[in-house]
């Protein structure tokens, strides 16, 4: 389990735009937000990432760099990039199962007869401070609910305006 206020694992993955996402090289004003999603097979992920893509400017205006991350293969991620309406939301892919576990994500197996990959991570959302420490984490073992993006934006506004501290650091 990752501990708020402590260093997070490194993450270096390809993006669907023929570039790389390197967490260690991020230098946001406020946070880097990582939205781990199940993959191309998940209609709830599609809906969530499309909503996030439509609100991306609201996050970047607050100094937050946002990235979506999955264990999808390059081919599956390319389909999501082409068919989902996520705007300029960067999609990182090819995360290993070991790396997903390092981030504390739950891992699921393919359901018989489904279009799911053999293994994939369940959702998670993390806010990382510019110094590489964890500020906020939500990890789920099922796809059915996600942090409400408007509530998250409201909370982040409060956090940034009031220098609200990282909570849960005594874990």
C-alpha positions as CSV (number, residue, x, y, z in Angstrom):
1,X,0.0,0.0,0.0
2,X,1.3,3.4,-0.9
3,X,1.5,5.9,2.0
4,X,0.4,9.5,1.7
5,X,3.3,11.9,2.1
6,X,5.8,9.2,1.0
7,X,7.6,8.7,-2.3
8,X,5.6,6.9,-5.0
9,X,6.9,4.3,-7.5
10,X,8.4,5.4,-10.7
11,X,6.3,5.1,-13.9
12,X,7.7,5.2,-17.4
13,X,5.3,4.1,-20.2
14,X,4.6,4.7,-23.8
15,X,1.7,7.0,-24.8
16,X,-0.7,6.5,-27.7
17,X,0.7,9.7,-29.3
18,X,4.1,8.1,-30.0
19,X,5.8,9.7,-27.0
20,X,6.6,8.6,-23.5
21,X,5.1,9.4,-20.1
22,X,7.9,9.6,-17.5
23,X,6.5,10.5,-14.1
24,X,9.9,11.5,-12.7
25,X,10.1,14.2,-15.4
26,X,6.8,15.8,-14.6
27,X,7.0,19.3,-13.1
28,X,3.4,20.4,-12.5
29,X,2.6,23.6,-10.6
30,X,0.4,21.6,-8.2
31,X,0.0,17.8,-8.9
32,X,0.3,15.0,-11.5
33,X,-3.0,13.1,-11.6
34,X,-2.8,9.5,-12.6
35,X,-6.1,7.9,-13.6
36,X,-5.6,4.1,-13.8
37,X,-8.3,2.5,-15.9
38,X,-9.2,-1.1,-16.7
39,X,-8.8,-0.9,-20.5
40,X,-10.5,-0.7,-23.8
41,X,-13.0,-3.4,-22.8
42,X,-14.6,-1.3,-20.1
43,X,-17.5,1.0,-21.0
44,X,-17.5,2.6,-17.6
45,X,-13.8,3.6,-18.2
46,X,-14.7,5.0,-21.6
47,X,-17.5,7.2,-20.0
48,X,-15.2,8.3,-17.2
49,X,-12.2,9.2,-19.4
50,X,-14.5,11.0,-21.9
51,X,-15.9,13.1,-19.0
52,X,-12.3,13.7,-17.8
53,X,-11.2,14.7,-21.3
54,X,-14.0,17.2,-21.5
55,X,-12.9,18.7,-18.1
56,X,-9.2,18.5,-18.8
57,X,-8.8,22.3,-19.0
58,X,-10.3,22.7,-15.6
59,X,-7.6,20.5,-14.1
60,X,-4.7,22.0,-16.1
61,X,-5.9,25.5,-15.2
62,X,-5.2,24.4,-11.6
63,X,-1.6,23.3,-12.4
64,X,-2.5,19.6,-12.6
65,X,-1.0,17.4,-15.3
66,X,-3.4,14.6,-16.0
67,X,-2.7,11.2,-17.5
68,X,-4.7,8.0,-18.0
69,X,-2.9,4.7,-17.6
70,X,-3.7,1.1,-18.4
71,X,-2.2,-2.3,-18.8
72,X,-3.6,-2.4,-22.4
73,X,-1.4,-3.5,-25.2
74,X,-0.3,-0.8,-27.7
75,X,-3.0,-2.1,-30.2
76,X,-5.8,-2.0,-27.6
77,X,-4.7,1.5,-26.4
78,X,-4.7,2.7,-30.0
79,X,-8.3,1.7,-30.4
80,X,-9.3,3.6,-27.3
81,X,-7.3,6.6,-28.5
82,X,-9.1,6.6,-31.9
83,X,-12.6,5.6,-30.8
84,X,-13.1,7.3,-27.4
85,X,-13.7,11.0,-27.3
86,X,-11.1,11.9,-24.6
87,X,-9.9,15.2,-26.2
88,X,-6.3,15.9,-25.3
89,X,-6.1,13.4,-22.4
90,X,-2.8,11.5,-22.7
91,X,-3.3,7.7,-22.7
92,X,-0.3,5.7,-21.3
93,X,-0.4,1.9,-21.9
94,X,1.6,-1.3,-21.6
95,X,1.9,-1.1,-17.8
96,X,3.1,-4.4,-16.4
97,X,1.2,-6.4,-13.8
98,X,4.1,-6.0,-11.4
99,X,4.0,-2.2,-11.8
100,X,0.3,-2.2,-11.2
101,X,0.8,-4.2,-8.0
102,X,3.6,-1.8,-7.0
103,X,1.0,1.0,-7.2
104,X,-1.4,-1.1,-5.1
105,X,-3.9,-1.6,-7.8
106,X,-6.2,-4.7,-7.7
107,X,-5.7,-7.2,-10.6
108,X,-8.5,-9.1,-12.3
109,X,-8.6,-12.0,-14.7
110,X,-10.5,-12.3,-17.9
111,X,-14.1,-13.5,-17.7
112,X,-14.8,-16.4,-20.0
113,X,-16.2,-15.3,-23.3
114,X,-15.5,-11.6,-22.7
115,X,-13.4,-9.1,-24.7
116,X,-11.2,-8.5,-21.6
117,X,-7.5,-9.1,-21.7
118,X,-6.1,-12.1,-19.7
119,X,-5.2,-9.8,-16.8
120,X,-5.9,-6.1,-16.2
121,X,-5.8,-3.6,-13.3
122,X,-8.9,-2.2,-11.7
123,X,-9.3,1.6,-11.3
124,X,-7.3,3.9,-9.2
125,X,-6.7,7.6,-9.0
126,X,-3.6,9.2,-7.5
127,X,-2.4,12.8,-7.1
128,X,1.3,13.1,-6.9
129,X,3.0,16.3,-5.6
130,X,5.9,17.8,-7.6
131,X,8.4,16.3,-5.1
132,X,7.2,12.8,-6.0
133,X,5.2,12.1,-2.9
134,X,1.7,10.9,-2.7
135,X,-1.0,13.4,-1.8
136,X,-4.3,11.5,-2.6
137,X,-5.2,8.0,-3.5
138,X,-8.4,6.1,-4.4
139,X,-8.1,2.4,-5.3
140,X,-11.1,0.2,-6.3
141,X,-11.5,-3.5,-6.9
142,X,-14.5,-3.0,-9.2
143,X,-15.4,-0.7,-12.0
144,X,-18.8,0.6,-10.8
145,X,-18.0,3.9,-9.1
146,X,-15.3,6.5,-9.6
147,X,-14.5,9.8,-7.9
148,X,-16.9,12.4,-9.1
149,X,-14.8,14.8,-11.2
150,X,-16.7,18.0,-10.1
151,X,-16.3,17.0,-6.5
152,X,-12.6,16.3,-7.1
153,X,-12.1,19.7,-8.7
154,X,-13.9,21.4,-5.8
155,X,-11.7,19.6,-3.3
156,X,-8.6,20.4,-5.2
157,X,-9.6,24.1,-5.4
158,X,-10.0,24.1,-1.6
159,X,-6.7,22.2,-1.2
160,X,-4.7,24.6,-3.3
161,X,-6.3,27.8,-2.0
162,X,-5.9,26.8,1.7
163,X,-2.6,24.8,1.5
164,X,-4.6,21.8,2.8
165,X,-2.1,19.1,4.0
166,X,-1.8,15.6,2.8
167,X,-4.1,13.4,4.9
168,X,-3.6,9.8,6.1
169,X,0.2,10.1,6.4
170,X,0.1,8.2,9.8
171,X,-0.9,5.0,7.9
